[in-house]
Amino acid sequence: MQLEIRVKEPEIVTSPVNQVSVQYDLYERIKEAQQGDDRIRRILEKVQGGKIQDFTCDKRILKFEHRVCTTRCRA
């Protein structure tokens, strides 16, 4: 994702913009992707059951050594 911002000389504006808000749903997209992966779900169950120590669950996202897990995670 790229964002380009250009500063222009002041113009007469009839309705000024006071605030711009950008939200990125990366964590939600990661959670959804992990929930759709059987291997990650099995690892997550083991983590929650205390059977695996190297993995953690942070904000319902599976991580290995502080890195977000992908479908290549093995336990």
Stockholm file with secondary structure:
# STOCKHOLM 1.0

chainA/1-75         MQLEIRVKEPEIVTSPVNQVSVQYDLYERIKEAQQGDDRIRRILEKVQGGKIQDFTCDKRILKFEHRVCTTRCRA
#=GR chainA/1-75 SS CCCCCCCCCCCCCSSCCCCCCCCCCHHHHHHHHHHTCHHHHHHHHHHHTTCCSSEEEETTEEEETTEECCTTCCC
#=GC SS_cons        CCCCCCCCCCCCCSSCCCCCCCCCCHHHHHHHHHHTCHHHHHHHHHHHTTCCSSEEEETTEEEETTEECCTTCCC
//
